[in-house]
């Protein structure tokens, strides 16, 4: 491909980085990041000590309180 002489080394480095990323995450980096954030969210929200239980009803709207029952 055409690239100015000063970018030949950078082209090689970027291609190598892309090849290594693809080898590590063949599903694609965006899918990997989406899965990682989904797992983090589930761990945060659905964990036994740090969020909501899977069967718990969550109330959203003006009647919801942040501090729990008063």
Predicted model as a PDB file, atoms N, CA, C, CB and O in Angstrom, pLDDT in the B-factor column:
MODEL        1                                                                  
ATOM      1  N   UNK A   1       0.839  -1.186   0.000  1.00 55.00           N  
ATOM      2  CA  UNK A   1       0.000   0.000   0.000  1.00 55.00           C  
ATOM      3  C   UNK A   1       0.877   1.239   0.000  1.00 55.00           C  
ATOM      4  CB  UNK A   1      -0.951   0.004   1.212  1.00 55.00           C  
ATOM      5  O   UNK A   1       2.062   1.199   0.331  1.00 55.00           O  
ATOM      6  N   UNK A   2       0.259   2.321  -0.377  1.00 69.00           N  
ATOM      7  CA  UNK A   2       0.993   3.578  -0.438  1.00 69.00           C  
ATOM      8  C   UNK A   2       0.978   4.248   0.924  1.00 69.00           C  
ATOM      9  CB  UNK A   2       0.397   4.511  -1.507  1.00 69.00           C  
ATOM     10  O   UNK A   2      -0.083   4.403   1.530  1.00 69.00           O  
ATOM     11  N   UNK A   3       2.121   4.637   1.397  1.00 67.00           N  
ATOM     12  CA  UNK A   3       2.262   5.446   2.609  1.00 67.00           C  
ATOM     13  C   UNK A   3       3.571   6.216   2.463  1.00 67.00           C  
ATOM     14  CB  UNK A   3       2.247   4.552   3.929  1.00 67.00           C  
ATOM     15  O   UNK A   3       4.551   5.685   1.939  1.00 67.00           O  
ATOM     16  N   UNK A   4       3.589   7.452   2.921  1.00 74.00           N  
ATOM     17  CA  UNK A   4       4.854   8.197   2.866  1.00 74.00           C  
ATOM     18  C   UNK A   4       5.957   7.444   3.612  1.00 74.00           C  
ATOM     19  CB  UNK A   4       4.676   9.612   3.465  1.00 74.00           C  
ATOM     20  O   UNK A   4       5.682   6.661   4.521  1.00 74.00           O  
ATOM     21  N   UNK A   5       7.175   7.684   3.226  1.00 78.00           N  
ATOM     22  CA  UNK A   5       8.323   6.968   3.782  1.00 78.00           C  
ATOM     23  C   UNK A   5       8.374   7.057   5.308  1.00 78.00           C  
ATOM     24  CB  UNK A   5       9.614   7.518   3.192  1.00 78.00           C  
ATOM     25  O   UNK A   5       8.727   6.080   5.967  1.00 78.00           O  
ATOM     26  N   UNK A   6       8.035   8.187   5.865  1.00 76.00           N  
ATOM     27  CA  UNK A   6       8.144   8.350   7.324  1.00 76.00           C  
ATOM     28  C   UNK A   6       7.087   7.545   8.084  1.00 76.00           C  
ATOM     29  CB  UNK A   6       8.020   9.825   7.693  1.00 76.00           C  
ATOM     30  O   UNK A   6       7.222   7.358   9.293  1.00 76.00           O  
ATOM     31  N   UNK A   7       6.042   7.067   7.411  1.00 77.00           N  
ATOM     32  CA  UNK A   7       4.991   6.296   8.084  1.00 77.00           C  
ATOM     33  C   UNK A   7       5.124   4.793   7.880  1.00 77.00           C  
ATOM     34  CB  UNK A   7       3.640   6.743   7.596  1.00 77.00           C  
ATOM     35  O   UNK A   7       4.274   4.042   8.358  1.00 77.00           O  
ATOM     36  N   UNK A   8       6.158   4.329   7.187  1.00 76.00           N  
ATOM     37  CA  UNK A   8       6.312   2.905   6.924  1.00 76.00           C  
ATOM     38  C   UNK A   8       6.451   2.105   8.218  1.00 76.00           C  
ATOM     39  CB  UNK A   8       7.521   2.666   6.032  1.00 76.00           C  
ATOM     40  O   UNK A   8       5.835   1.048   8.348  1.00 76.00           O  
ATOM     41  N   UNK A   9       7.230   2.575   9.159  1.00 82.00           N  
ATOM     42  CA  UNK A   9       7.395   1.878  10.440  1.00 82.00           C  
ATOM     43  C   UNK A   9       6.116   1.887  11.253  1.00 82.00           C  
ATOM     44  CB  UNK A   9       8.518   2.511  11.246  1.00 82.00           C  
ATOM     45  O   UNK A   9       5.774   0.888  11.887  1.00 82.00           O  
ATOM     46  N   UNK A  10       5.406   3.007  11.242  1.00 86.00           N  
ATOM     47  CA  UNK A  10       4.151   3.114  11.983  1.00 86.00           C  
ATOM     48  C   UNK A  10       3.090   2.188  11.397  1.00 86.00           C  
ATOM     49  CB  UNK A  10       3.649   4.563  11.976  1.00 86.00           C  
ATOM     50  O   UNK A  10       2.301   1.600  12.136  1.00 86.00           O  
ATOM     51  N   UNK A  11       3.069   2.059  10.076  1.00 85.00           N  
ATOM     52  CA  UNK A  11       2.126   1.151   9.423  1.00 85.00           C  
ATOM     53  C   UNK A  11       2.364  -0.279   9.890  1.00 85.00           C  
ATOM     54  CB  UNK A  11       2.252   1.242   7.888  1.00 85.00           C  
ATOM     55  O   UNK A  11       1.412  -1.007  10.173  1.00 85.00           O  
ATOM     56  N   UNK A  12       3.622  -0.683   9.971  1.00 87.00           N  
ATOM     57  CA  UNK A  12       3.956  -2.030  10.427  1.00 87.00           C  
ATOM     58  C   UNK A  12       3.527  -2.229  11.877  1.00 87.00           C  
ATOM     59  CB  UNK A  12       5.462  -2.292  10.277  1.00 87.00           C  
ATOM     60  O   UNK A  12       2.965  -3.271  12.213  1.00 87.00           O  
ATOM     61  N   UNK A  13       3.779  -1.255  12.732  1.00 89.00           N  
ATOM     62  CA  UNK A  13       3.411  -1.360  14.151  1.00 89.00           C  
ATOM     63  C   UNK A  13       1.901  -1.449  14.312  1.00 89.00           C  
ATOM     64  CB  UNK A  13       3.954  -0.159  14.944  1.00 89.00           C  
ATOM     65  O   UNK A  13       1.413  -2.270  15.089  1.00 89.00           O  
ATOM     66  N   UNK A  14       1.161  -0.626  13.601  1.00 89.00           N  
ATOM     67  CA  UNK A  14      -0.300  -0.665  13.699  1.00 89.00           C  
ATOM     68  C   UNK A  14      -0.865  -1.983  13.175  1.00 89.00           C  
ATOM     69  CB  UNK A  14      -0.912   0.504  12.929  1.00 89.00           C  
ATOM     70  O   UNK A  14      -1.812  -2.522  13.748  1.00 89.00           O  
ATOM     71  N   UNK A  15      -0.290  -2.506  12.087  1.00 90.00           N  
ATOM     72  CA  UNK A  15      -0.740  -3.797  11.572  1.00 90.00           C  
ATOM     73  C   UNK A  15      -0.455  -4.904  12.587  1.00 90.00           C  
ATOM     74  CB  UNK A  15      -0.055  -4.112  10.226  1.00 90.00           C  
ATOM     75  O   UNK A  15      -1.296  -5.776  12.801  1.00 90.00           O  
ATOM     76  N   UNK A  16       0.713  -4.877  13.206  1.00 91.00           N  
ATOM     77  CA  UNK A  16       1.071  -5.887  14.203  1.00 91.00           C  
ATOM     78  C   UNK A  16       0.142  -5.795  15.415  1.00 91.00           C  
ATOM     79  CB  UNK A  16       2.543  -5.718  14.642  1.00 91.00           C  
ATOM     80  O   UNK A  16      -0.290  -6.820  15.943  1.00 91.00           O  
ATOM     81  N   UNK A  17      -0.165  -4.589  15.853  1.00 90.00           N  
ATOM     82  CA  UNK A  17      -1.085  -4.403  16.980  1.00 90.00           C  
ATOM     83  C   UNK A  17      -2.471  -4.951  16.635  1.00 90.00           C  
ATOM     84  CB  UNK A  17      -1.181  -2.905  17.363  1.00 90.00           C  
ATOM     85  O   UNK A  17      -3.099  -5.614  17.461  1.00 90.00           O  
ATOM     86  N   UNK A  18      -2.943  -4.678  15.433  1.00 88.00           N  
ATOM     87  CA  UNK A  18      -4.244  -5.197  15.008  1.00 88.00           C  
ATOM     88  C   UNK A  18      -4.258  -6.711  14.922  1.00 88.00           C  
ATOM     89  CB  UNK A  18      -4.627  -4.610  13.669  1.00 88.00           C  
ATOM     90  O   UNK A  18      -5.247  -7.344  15.293  1.00 88.00           O  
ATOM     91  N   UNK A  19      -3.175  -7.299  14.437  1.00 90.00           N  
ATOM     92  CA  UNK A  19      -3.092  -8.760  14.332  1.00 90.00           C  
ATOM     93  C   UNK A  19      -3.093  -9.396  15.718  1.00 90.00           C  
ATOM     94  CB  UNK A  19      -1.826  -9.179  13.555  1.00 90.00           C  
ATOM     95  O   UNK A  19      -3.768 -10.402  15.932  1.00 90.00           O  
ATOM     96  N   UNK A  20      -2.353  -8.829  16.650  1.00 90.00           N  
ATOM     97  CA  UNK A  20      -2.334  -9.358  18.020  1.00 90.00           C  
ATOM     98  C   UNK A  20      -3.692  -9.206  18.694  1.00 90.00           C  
ATOM     99  CB  UNK A  20      -1.260  -8.648  18.850  1.00 90.00           C  
ATOM    100  O   UNK A  20      -4.130 -10.104  19.413  1.00 90.00           O  
ATOM    101  N   UNK A  21      -4.358  -8.081  18.468  1.00 85.00           N  
ATOM    102  CA  UNK A  21      -5.684  -7.874  19.038  1.00 85.00           C  
ATOM    103  C   UNK A  21      -6.671  -8.877  18.480  1.00 85.00           C  
ATOM    104  CB  UNK A  21      -6.169  -6.456  18.771  1.00 85.00           C  
ATOM    105  O   UNK A  21      -7.492  -9.418  19.221  1.00 85.00           O  
ATOM    106  N   UNK A  22      -6.603  -9.132  17.179  1.00 86.00           N  
ATOM    107  CA  UNK A  22      -7.498 -10.110  16.562  1.00 86.00           C  
ATOM    108  C   UNK A  22      -7.206 -11.521  17.068  1.00 86.00           C  
ATOM    109  CB  UNK A  22      -7.369 -10.061  15.035  1.00 86.00           C  
ATOM    110  O   UNK A  22      -8.129 -12.310  17.268  1.00 86.00           O  
ATOM    111  N   UNK A  23      -5.933 -11.840  17.274  1.00 89.00           N  
ATOM    112  CA  UNK A  23      -5.575 -13.171  17.770  1.00 89.00           C  
ATOM    113  C   UNK A  23      -6.103 -13.377  19.190  1.00 89.00           C  
ATOM    114  CB  UNK A  23      -4.045 -13.366  17.735  1.00 89.00           C  
ATOM    115  O   UNK A  23      -6.508 -14.481  19.555  1.00 89.00           O  
ATOM    116  N   UNK A  24      -6.096 -12.322  19.976  1.00 86.00           N  
ATOM    117  CA  UNK A  24      -6.560 -12.435  21.362  1.00 86.00           C  
ATOM    118  C   UNK A  24      -8.083 -12.413  21.444  1.00 86.00           C  
ATOM    119  CB  UNK A  24      -5.977 -11.303  22.210  1.00 86.00           C  
ATOM    120  O   UNK A  24      -8.656 -13.109  22.282  1.00 86.00           O  
ATOM    121  N   UNK A  25      -8.748 -11.637  20.602  1.00 82.00           N  
ATOM    122  CA  UNK A  25     -10.209 -11.485  20.626  1.00 82.00           C  
ATOM    123  C   UNK A  25     -10.767 -11.630  19.216  1.00 82.00           C  
ATOM    124  CB  UNK A  25     -10.614 -10.113  21.230  1.00 82.00           C  
ATOM    125  O   UNK A  25     -11.073 -10.627  18.572  1.00 82.00           O  
ATOM    126  N   UNK A  26     -10.906 -12.866  18.722  1.00 85.00           N  
ATOM    127  CA  UNK A  26     -11.377 -13.039  17.343  1.00 85.00           C  
ATOM    128  C   UNK A  26     -12.824 -12.591  17.139  1.00 85.00           C  
ATOM    129  CB  UNK A  26     -11.242 -14.485  16.937  1.00 85.00           C  
ATOM    130  O   UNK A  26     -13.237 -12.379  15.999  1.00 85.00           O  
ATOM    131  N   UNK A  27     -13.603 -12.443  18.210  1.00 83.00           N  
ATOM    132  CA  UNK A  27     -14.979 -11.965  18.052  1.00 83.00           C  
ATOM    133  C   UNK A  27     -15.018 -10.472  17.768  1.00 83.00           C  
ATOM    134  CB  UNK A  27     -15.798 -12.275  19.304  1.00 83.00           C  
ATOM    135  O   UNK A  27     -16.057  -9.936  17.382  1.00 83.00           O  
ATOM    136  N   UNK A  28     -13.908  -9.812  17.954  1.00 83.00           N  
ATOM    137  CA  UNK A  28     -13.820  -8.372  17.712  1.00 83.00           C  
ATOM    138  C   UNK A  28     -13.685  -7.637  19.026  1.00 83.00           C  
ATOM    139  CB  UNK A  28     -15.049  -7.865  16.940  1.00 83.00           C  
ATOM    140  O   UNK A  28     -14.229  -8.060  20.046  1.00 83.00           O  
ATOM    141  N   UNK A  29     -12.968  -6.553  18.998  1.00 81.00           N  
ATOM    142  CA  UNK A  29     -12.694  -5.822  20.230  1.00 81.00           C  
ATOM    143  C   UNK A  29     -13.953  -5.163  20.782  1.00 81.00           C  
ATOM    144  CB  UNK A  29     -11.618  -4.770  19.991  1.00 81.00           C  
ATOM    145  O   UNK A  29     -14.094  -5.041  21.999  1.00 81.00           O  
ATOM    146  N   UNK A  30     -14.873  -4.735  19.917  1.00 85.00           N  
ATOM    147  CA  UNK A  30     -16.103  -4.122  20.409  1.00 85.00           C  
ATOM    148  C   UNK A  30     -16.982  -5.140  21.121  1.00 85.00           C  
ATOM    149  CB  UNK A  30     -16.872  -3.483  19.260  1.00 85.00           C  
ATOM    150  O   UNK A  30     -17.556  -4.836  22.167  1.00 85.00           O  
ATOM    151  N   UNK A  31     -17.095  -6.337  20.570  1.00 88.00           N  
ATOM    152  CA  UNK A  31     -17.871  -7.380  21.241  1.00 88.00           C  
ATOM    153  C   UNK A  31     -17.219  -7.768  22.566  1.00 88.00           C  
ATOM    154  CB  UNK A  31     -18.010  -8.618  20.334  1.00 88.00           C  
ATOM    155  O   UNK A  31     -17.918  -8.006  23.550  1.00 88.00           O  
ATOM    156  N   UNK A  32     -15.899  -7.833  22.601  1.00 85.00           N  
ATOM    157  CA  UNK A  32     -15.198  -8.150  23.840  1.00 85.00           C  
ATOM    158  C   UNK A  32     -15.471  -7.090  24.897  1.00 85.00           C  
ATOM    159  CB  UNK A  32     -13.691  -8.275  23.589  1.00 85.00           C  
ATOM    160  O   UNK A  32     -15.762  -7.425  26.045  1.00 85.00           O  
ATOM    161  N   UNK A  33     -15.380  -5.817  24.525  1.00 86.00           N  
ATOM    162  CA  UNK A  33     -15.629  -4.739  25.484  1.00 86.00           C  
ATOM    163  C   UNK A  33     -17.084  -4.741  25.957  1.00 86.00           C  
ATOM    164  CB  UNK A  33     -15.282  -3.381  24.859  1.00 86.00           C  
ATOM    165  O   UNK A  33     -17.356  -4.499  27.133  1.00 86.00           O  
ATOM    166  N   UNK A  34     -18.022  -5.016  25.038  1.00 90.00           N  
ATOM    167  CA  UNK A  34     -19.434  -5.072  25.419  1.00 90.00           C  
ATOM    168  C   UNK A  34     -19.676  -6.198  26.424  1.00 90.00           C  
ATOM    169  CB  UNK A  34     -20.324  -5.267  24.174  1.00 90.00           C  
ATOM    170  O   UNK A  34     -20.371  -6.009  27.422  1.00 90.00           O  
ATOM    171  N   UNK A  35     -19.098  -7.368  26.154  1.00 89.00           N  
ATOM    172  CA  UNK A  35     -19.257  -8.495  27.071  1.00 89.00           C  
ATOM    173  C   UNK A  35     -18.630  -8.197  28.426  1.00 89.00           C  
ATOM    174  CB  UNK A  35     -18.638  -9.756  26.476  1.00 89.00           C  
ATOM    175  O   UNK A  35     -19.197  -8.543  29.463  1.00 89.00           O  
ATOM    176  N   UNK A  36     -17.464  -7.558  28.423  1.00 88.00           N  
ATOM    177  CA  UNK A  36     -16.784  -7.237  29.678  1.00 88.00           C  
ATOM    178  C   UNK A  36     -17.599  -6.251  30.512  1.00 88.00           C  
ATOM    179  CB  UNK A  36     -15.393  -6.661  29.398  1.00 88.00           C  
ATOM    180  O   UNK A  36     -17.717  -6.425  31.725  1.00 88.00           O  
ATOM    181  N   UNK A  37     -18.163  -5.218  29.881  1.00 89.00           N  
ATOM    182  CA  UNK A  37     -18.968  -4.247  30.610  1.00 89.00           C  
ATOM    183  C   UNK A  37     -20.276  -4.856  31.090  1.00 89.00           C  
ATOM    184  CB  UNK A  37     -19.247  -3.036  29.740  1.00 89.00           C  
ATOM    185  O   UNK A  37     -20.757  -4.514  32.170  1.00 89.00           O  
ATOM    186  N   UNK A  38     -20.860  -5.758  30.297  1.00 89.00           N  
ATOM    187  CA  UNK A  38     -22.084  -6.436  30.719  1.00 89.00           C  
ATOM    188  C   UNK A  38     -21.813  -7.302  31.944  1.00 89.00           C  
ATOM    189  CB  UNK A  38     -22.655  -7.293  29.572  1.00 89.00           C  
ATOM    190  O   UNK A  38     -22.605  -7.300  32.886  1.00 89.00           O  
ATOM    191  N   UNK A  39     -20.715  -8.035  31.944  1.00 88.00           N  
ATOM    192  CA  UNK A  39     -20.366  -8.851  33.096  1.00 88.00           C  
ATOM    193  C   UNK A  39     -20.091  -7.991  34.320  1.00 88.00           C  
ATOM    194  CB  UNK A  39     -19.155  -9.715  32.783  1.00 88.00           C  
ATOM    195  O   UNK A  39     -20.485  -8.349  35.429  1.00 88.00           O  
ATOM    196  N   UNK A  40     -19.427  -6.870  34.132  1.00 88.00           N  
ATOM    197  CA  UNK A  40     -19.145  -5.966  35.248  1.00 88.00           C  
ATOM    198  C   UNK A  40     -20.439  -5.400  35.816  1.00 88.00           C  
ATOM    199  CB  UNK A  40     -18.216  -4.824  34.799  1.00 88.00           C  
ATOM    200  O   UNK A  40     -20.592  -5.310  37.034  1.00 88.00           O  
ATOM    201  N   UNK A  41     -21.372  -5.017  34.948  1.00 86.00           N  
ATOM    202  CA  UNK A  41     -22.649  -4.480  35.390  1.00 86.00           C  
ATOM    203  C   UNK A  41     -23.441  -5.539  36.153  1.00 86.00           C  
ATOM    204  CB  UNK A  41     -23.458  -3.967  34.193  1.00 86.00           C  
ATOM    205  O   UNK A  41     -24.001  -5.255  37.212  1.00 86.00           O  
ATOM    206  N   UNK A  42     -23.489  -6.762  35.613  1.00 84.00           N  
ATOM    207  CA  UNK A  42     -24.210  -7.830  36.294  1.00 84.00           C  
ATOM    208  C   UNK A  42     -23.601  -8.131  37.645  1.00 84.00           C  
ATOM    209  CB  UNK A  42     -24.228  -9.084  35.444  1.00 84.00           C  
ATOM    210  O   UNK A  42     -24.329  -8.360  38.611  1.00 84.00           O  
ATOM    211  N   UNK A  43     -22.280  -8.136  37.736  1.00 82.00           N  
ATOM    212  CA  UNK A  43     -21.616  -8.389  39.007  1.00 82.00           C  
ATOM    213  C   UNK A  43     -21.922  -7.276  40.008  1.00 82.00           C  
ATOM    214  CB  UNK A  43     -20.100  -8.521  38.803  1.00 82.00           C  
ATOM    215  O   UNK A  43     -22.109  -7.541  41.195  1.00 82.00           O  
ATOM    216  N   UNK A  44     -21.972  -6.062  39.544  1.00 82.00           N  
ATOM    217  CA  UNK A  44     -22.234  -4.928  40.420  1.00 82.00           C  
ATOM    218  C   UNK A  44     -23.679  -4.901  40.885  1.00 82.00           C  
ATOM    219  CB  UNK A  44     -21.896  -3.631  39.716  1.00 82.00           C  
ATOM    220  O   UNK A  44     -23.942  -4.710  42.073  1.00 82.00           O  
ATOM    221  N   UNK A  45     -24.614  -5.087  39.976  1.00 79.00           N  
ATOM    222  CA  UNK A  45     -26.033  -4.946  40.285  1.00 79.00           C  
ATOM    223  C   UNK A  45     -26.625  -6.217  40.875  1.00 79.00           C  
ATOM    224  CB  UNK A  45     -26.796  -4.559  39.042  1.00 79.00           C  
ATOM    225  O   UNK A  45     -27.431  -6.144  41.802  1.00 79.00           O  
ATOM    226  N   UNK A  46     -26.247  -7.374  40.361  1.00 74.00           N  
ATOM    227  CA  UNK A  46     -26.883  -8.619  40.778  1.00 74.00           C  
ATOM    228  C   UNK A  46     -26.091  -9.397  41.821  1.00 74.00           C  
ATOM    229  CB  UNK A  46     -27.104  -9.484  39.588  1.00 74.00           C  
ATOM    230  O   UNK A  46     -26.496 -10.498  42.194  1.00 74.00           O  
ATOM    231  N   UNK A  47     -24.975  -8.856  42.301  1.00 66.00           N  
ATOM    232  CA  UNK A  47     -24.182  -9.576  43.293  1.00 66.00           C  
ATOM    233  C   UNK A  47     -24.926  -9.607  44.630  1.00 66.00           C  
ATOM    234  CB  UNK A  47     -22.785  -8.921  43.460  1.00 66.00           C  
ATOM    235  O   UNK A  47     -25.693  -8.692  44.928  1.00 66.00           O  
ATOM    236  N   UNK A  48     -24.707 -10.649  45.437  1.00 62.00           N  
ATOM    237  CA  UNK A  48     -25.435 -10.782  46.698  1.00 62.00           C  
ATOM    238  C   UNK A  48     -25.229  -9.612  47.656  1.00 62.00           C  
ATOM    239  CB  UNK A  48     -25.026 -12.046  47.375  1.00 62.00           C  
ATOM    240  O   UNK A  48     -26.175  -9.213  48.335  1.00 62.00           O  
ATOM    241  N   UNK A  49     -24.038  -9.058  47.730  1.00 59.00           N  
ATOM    242  CA  UNK A  49     -23.804  -7.997  48.695  1.00 59.00           C  
ATOM    243  C   UNK A  49     -23.814  -6.601  48.126  1.00 59.00           C  
ATOM    244  CB  UNK A  49     -22.528  -8.222  49.354  1.00 59.00           C  
ATOM    245  O   UNK A  49     -23.736  -5.638  48.888  1.00 59.00           O  
ATOM    246  N   UNK A  50     -23.905  -6.447  46.826  1.00 56.00           N  
ATOM    247  CA  UNK A  50     -23.726  -5.125  46.286  1.00 56.00           C  
ATOM    248  C   UNK A  50     -24.748  -4.691  45.276  1.00 56.00           C  
ATOM    249  CB  UNK A  50     -22.431  -5.036  45.692  1.00 56.00           C  
ATOM    250  O   UNK A  50     -24.390  -4.034  44.299  1.00 56.00           O  
ATOM    251  N   UNK A  51     -25.982  -5.019  45.460  1.00 57.00           N  
ATOM    252  CA  UNK A  51     -26.943  -4.560  44.480  1.00 57.00           C  
ATOM    253  C   UNK A  51     -28.300  -5.176  44.694  1.00 57.00           C  
ATOM    254  CB  UNK A  51     -26.460  -4.862  43.101  1.00 57.00           C  
ATOM    255  O   UNK A  51     -28.746  -5.341  45.829  1.00 57.00           O  
ATOM    256  N   UNK A  52     -28.947  -5.511  43.622  1.00 58.00           N  
ATOM    257  CA  UNK A  52     -30.291  -6.051  43.650  1.00 58.00           C  
ATOM    258  C   UNK A  52     -30.248  -7.564  43.506  1.00 58.00           C  
ATOM    259  CB  UNK A  52     -31.147  -5.427  42.546  1.00 58.00           C  
ATOM    260  O   UNK A  52     -29.352  -8.109  42.861  1.00 58.00           O  
ATOM    261  N   UNK A  53     -31.209  -8.232  44.101  1.00 58.00           N  
ATOM    262  CA  UNK A  53     -31.355  -9.671  43.904  1.00 58.00           C  
ATOM    263  C   UNK A  53     -32.049  -9.903  42.571  1.00 58.00           C  
ATOM    264  CB  UNK A  53     -32.154 -10.329  45.076  1.00 58.00           C  
ATOM    265  O   UNK A  53     -32.804  -9.042  42.120  1.00 58.00           O  
ATOM    266  N   UNK A  54     -31.813 -11.047  41.927  1.00 59.00           N  
ATOM    267  CA  UNK A  54     -32.446 -11.293  40.632  1.00 59.00           C  
ATOM    268  C   UNK A  54     -33.968 -11.261  40.688  1.00 59.00           C  
ATOM    269  CB  UNK A  54     -31.998 -12.620  40.097  1.00 59.00           C  
ATOM    270  O   UNK A  54     -34.596 -10.870  39.704  1.00 59.00           O  
ATOM    271  N   UNK A  55     -34.590 -11.659  41.805  1.00 62.00           N  
ATOM    272  CA  UNK A  55     -36.040 -11.671  41.895  1.00 62.00           C  
ATOM    273  C   UNK A  55     -36.629 -10.423  42.520  1.00 62.00           C  
ATOM    274  CB  UNK A  55     -36.476 -12.850  42.667  1.00 62.00           C  
ATOM    275  O   UNK A  55     -37.848 -10.321  42.653  1.00 62.00           O  
ATOM    276  N   UNK A  56     -35.810  -9.489  42.899  1.00 61.00           N  
ATOM    277  CA  UNK A  56     -36.273  -8.284  43.593  1.00 61.00           C  
ATOM    278  C   UNK A  56     -36.936  -7.321  42.617  1.00 61.00           C  
ATOM    279  CB  UNK A  56     -35.103  -7.588  44.310  1.00 61.00           C  
ATOM    280  O   UNK A  56     -36.482  -7.148  41.486  1.00 61.00           O  
ATOM    281  N   UNK A  57     -38.020  -6.696  43.076  1.00 63.00           N  
ATOM    282  CA  UNK A  57     -38.693  -5.694  42.261  1.00 63.00           C  
ATOM    283  C   UNK A  57     -37.984  -4.360  42.450  1.00 63.00           C  
ATOM    284  CB  UNK A  57     -40.204  -5.584  42.633  1.00 63.00           C  
ATOM    285  O   UNK A  57     -37.747  -3.927  43.577  1.00 63.00           O  
ATOM    286  N   UNK A  58     -37.651  -3.723  41.351  1.00 60.00           N  
ATOM    287  CA  UNK A  58     -36.966  -2.440  41.391  1.00 60.00           C  
ATOM    288  C   UNK A  58     -37.964  -1.373  40.983  1.00 60.00           C  
ATOM    289  CB  UNK A  58     -35.707  -2.428  40.463  1.00 60.00           C  
ATOM    290  O   UNK A  58     -38.588  -1.468  39.926  1.00 60.00           O  
ATOM    291  N   UNK A  59     -38.117  -0.348  41.828  1.00 59.00           N  
ATOM    292  CA  UNK A  59     -39.050   0.741  41.552  1.00 59.00           C  
ATOM    293  C   UNK A  59     -38.260   1.904  40.991  1.00 59.00           C  
ATOM    294  CB  UNK A  59     -39.838   1.162  42.832  1.00 59.00           C  
ATOM    295  O   UNK A  59     -37.342   2.414  41.632  1.00 59.00           O  
ATOM    296  N   UNK A  60     -38.625   2.320  39.788  1.00 58.00           N  
ATOM    297  CA  UNK A  60     -37.995   3.474  39.175  1.00 58.00           C  
ATOM    298  C   UNK A  60     -39.040   4.551  38.993  1.00 58.00           C  
ATOM    299  CB  UNK A  60     -37.335   3.107  37.828  1.00 58.00           C  
ATOM    300  O   UNK A  60     -40.165   4.268  38.580  1.00 58.00           O  
ATOM    301  N   UNK A  61     -38.686   5.755  39.291  1.00 60.00           N  
ATOM    302  CA  UNK A  61     -39.614   6.853  39.133  1.00 60.00           C  
ATOM    303  C   UNK A  61     -39.572   7.767  40.334  1.00 60.00           C  
ATOM    304  CB  UNK A  61     -41.017   6.337  38.916  1.00 60.00           C  
ATOM    305  O   UNK A  61     -38.675   7.646  41.168  1.00 60.00           O  
ATOM    306  N   UNK A  62     -40.524   8.682  40.444  1.00 59.00           N  
ATOM    307  CA  UNK A  62     -40.483   9.653  41.531  1.00 59.00           C  
ATOM    308  C   UNK A  62     -40.677   9.032  42.908  1.00 59.00           C  
ATOM    309  CB  UNK A  62     -41.526  10.695  41.309  1.00 59.00           C  
ATOM    310  O   UNK A  62     -40.245   9.621  43.899  1.00 59.00           O  
ATOM    311  N   UNK A  63     -41.315   7.858  43.007  1.00 56.00           N  
ATOM    312  CA  UNK A  63     -41.542   7.249  44.308  1.00 56.00           C  
ATOM    313  C   UNK A  63     -40.315   6.462  44.799  1.00 56.00           C  
ATOM    314  CB  UNK A  63     -42.757   6.334  44.243  1.00 56.00           C  
ATOM    315  O   UNK A  63     -40.305   5.993  45.937  1.00 56.00           O  
ATOM    316  N   UNK A  64     -39.305   6.316  43.972  1.00 52.00           N  
ATOM    317  CA  UNK A  64     -38.096   5.588  44.396  1.00 52.00           C  
ATOM    318  C   UNK A  64     -37.259   6.470  45.311  1.00 52.00           C  
ATOM    319  CB  UNK A  64     -37.255   5.134  43.166  1.00 52.00           C  
ATOM    320  O   UNK A  64     -37.147   7.677  45.097  1.00 52.00           O  
ATOM    321  N   UNK A  65     -36.675   5.856  46.328  1.00 53.00           N  
ATOM    322  CA  UNK A  65     -35.793   6.576  47.254  1.00 53.00           C  
ATOM    323  C   UNK A  65     -34.434   5.945  47.210  1.00 53.00           C  
ATOM    324  CB  UNK A  65     -36.349   6.569  48.698  1.00 53.00           C  
ATOM    325  O   UNK A  65     -34.312   4.737  47.006  1.00 53.00           O  
ATOM    326  N   UNK A  66     -33.405   6.747  47.400  1.00 53.00           N  
ATOM    327  CA  UNK A  66     -32.054   6.228  47.365  1.00 53.00           C  
ATOM    328  C   UNK A  66     -31.641   5.635  48.694  1.00 53.00           C  
ATOM    329  CB  UNK A  66     -31.097   7.309  46.967  1.00 53.00           C  
ATOM    330  O   UNK A  66     -30.802   4.736  48.728  1.00 53.00           O  
ATOM    331  N   UNK A  67     -32.197   6.105  49.772  1.00 52.00           N  
ATOM    332  CA  UNK A  67     -31.777   5.647  51.095  1.00 52.00           C  
ATOM    333  C   UNK A  67     -32.580   4.476  51.622  1.00 52.00           C  
ATOM    334  CB  UNK A  67     -31.866   6.768  52.064  1.00 52.00           C  
ATOM    335  O   UNK A  67     -32.335   4.038  52.746  1.00 52.00           O  
ATOM    336  N   UNK A  68     -33.509   3.959  50.878  1.00 51.00           N  
ATOM    337  CA  UNK A  68     -34.317   2.858  51.361  1.00 51.00           C  
ATOM    338  C   UNK A  68     -35.511   3.369  52.136  1.00 51.00           C  
ATOM    339  CB  UNK A  68     -33.489   1.926  52.222  1.00 51.00           C  
ATOM    340  O   UNK A  68     -35.842   4.552  52.052  1.00 51.00           O  
ATOM    341  N   UNK A  69     -36.174   2.485  52.903  1.00 53.00           N  
ATOM    342  CA  UNK A  69     -37.363   2.895  53.662  1.00 53.00           C  
ATOM    343  C   UNK A  69     -37.015   3.920  54.738  1.00 53.00           C  
ATOM    344  CB  UNK A  69     -38.030   1.674  54.303  1.00 53.00           C  
ATOM    345  O   UNK A  69     -35.923   3.896  55.308  1.00 53.00           O  
ATOM    346  N   UNK A  70     -37.960   4.817  55.006  1.00 49.00           N  
ATOM    347  CA  UNK A  70     -37.721   5.838  56.040  1.00 49.00           C  
ATOM    348  C   UNK A  70     -38.469   5.522  57.284  1.00 49.00           C  
ATOM    349  CB  UNK A  70     -38.112   7.213  55.554  1.00 49.00           C  
ATOM    350  O   UNK A  70     -38.389   6.269  58.259  1.00 49.00           O  
TER     351      UNK A  70                                                      
ENDMDL                                                                          
END                                                                             
